[in-house]
Amino acid sequence: MSPIADNLTATAENRTTDWLFGTATTAPTLPLKMALTTANGSDASAGTEVTGGSYARKNIAVAAAVNGSVSNSADLSFTGMPACTVVGWEIWDSAGTPVRWSYGLFDAPKTVASGDEFKVAAGGWTFTAS
């Protein structure tokens, strides 16, 4: 899955800039979670998240960044999916009121039937800061 330019949310851009210039020491509440979307969001608003079936956001782990990029270090298996077409992803933290940090489209939409599995293989998702 290829990265997209400008894949940080407005919140993430502001918090990163605040951190960089020393006006805040904020970080996401771990673990980070991947959500799947049926309609992509924007910097300012979340996309339409998959609902139904046994769908639930999945914890995502990555190694340290290399050349501004990270990839998922383990398979992400979303089982018991509802019938839908998955177009994108979002990364949320685990705060009491979760914060959406980044978003993007998969290389191609994937239609799944009710009960199917949607899998992102280890290393199959890449986030590149750009």
C-alpha positions in Angstrom: 0.0 0.0 0.0 1.5 3.2 -1.0 1.7 6.3 1.2 -0.1 9.5 0.3 1.2 13.0 0.6 -0.3 14.9 3.5 -1.6 11.9 5.4 -1.6 13.6 8.9 -4.7 15.0 10.3 -4.9 18.7 11.2 -4.7 17.7 14.9 -1.5 15.6 14.3 0.0 18.4 12.2 -0.6 21.0 15.0 0.6 18.6 17.8 3.7 17.7 15.9 4.5 21.4 15.2 3.9 22.2 18.9 6.2 19.4 20.0 8.9 20.4 17.5 9.0 24.0 18.7 8.7 23.1 22.4 5.3 24.6 23.1 3.8 21.1 24.0 5.0 17.7 25.0 2.1 15.7 23.6 2.1 12.2 22.2 -0.6 9.7 21.3 -2.0 7.5 23.9 -0.8 3.9 23.1 -1.7 1.5 21.7 -2.4 3.0 18.3 -5.3 1.4 16.4 -6.1 1.0 12.7 -9.6 1.6 11.6 -11.0 0.7 8.2 -13.1 3.1 6.2 -15.7 2.8 3.4 -15.3 6.5 2.5 -12.1 8.5 3.0 -11.9 11.4 5.5 -9.9 14.6 5.3 -7.4 16.5 7.4 -10.3 17.9 9.4 -12.9 15.1 9.5 -13.0 11.4 9.9 -14.0 9.0 7.1 -16.9 6.6 7.3 -15.7 3.8 9.5 -16.8 0.2 8.9 -19.5 -0.9 11.3 -21.2 -4.2 11.9 -20.3 -7.9 11.9 -17.4 -8.5 14.3 -15.4 -5.6 13.0 -13.2 -3.8 15.6 -10.2 -1.5 15.3 -6.9 -3.4 15.5 -3.8 -2.5 17.5 -0.9 -1.6 15.2 2.7 -1.9 16.0 5.6 -0.4 14.0 9.4 -0.4 14.3 11.4 2.9 14.5 11.1 5.0 11.3 13.7 4.7 8.5 13.9 7.5 6.0 10.6 8.9 7.4 8.6 5.7 6.9 7.2 3.0 9.1 5.3 -0.2 8.3 3.1 -2.5 10.3 5.3 -5.2 12.0 2.5 -7.8 12.3 -0.5 -9.0 10.3 -3.7 -7.0 11.0 -6.6 -9.4 10.6 -10.1 -8.0 10.7 -12.4 -11.0 11.0 -16.1 -11.3 10.7 -16.4 -8.3 8.5 -19.8 -6.9 7.4 -20.5 -6.8 3.7 -18.8 -3.6 2.5 -16.1 -2.0 0.3 -13.0 -1.0 2.2 -11.3 2.0 0.7 -9.0 3.4 3.4 -7.6 3.4 6.8 -7.2 5.7 9.8 -4.9 5.6 12.8 -6.4 6.4 16.1 -4.9 6.5 19.6 -6.4 4.9 22.7 -7.2 8.1 24.7 -10.5 8.2 26.7 -11.7 10.3 23.7 -9.6 8.8 20.9 -7.6 11.2 18.7 -7.4 10.5 14.9 -3.7 11.0 13.9 -3.5 9.9 10.2 -5.5 8.6 7.3 -5.2 7.4 3.8 -6.4 5.2 1.0 -5.4 1.6 0.3 -3.9 1.0 -3.2 -7.3 -0.3 -4.4 -10.8 -0.7 -2.8 -11.6 -4.2 -1.7 -15.1 -5.6 -1.5 -15.7 -8.1 1.3 -18.7 -10.3 1.9 -20.4 -10.7 5.3 -18.2 -12.9 7.5 -15.0 -12.4 5.4 -11.6 -11.5 6.7 -9.8 -8.3 5.6 -6.1 -8.7 6.2 -3.2 -6.3 6.0 -0.1 -8.5 6.0 3.0 -7.5 8.0 4.8 -4.8 6.1 1.8 -4.4 3.8 0.9 -0.9 5.1 3.4 2.0 5.1 3.1 5.4 6.6 5.5 8.0 5.2 5.8 11.5 6.6 5.8 13.9 3.7 
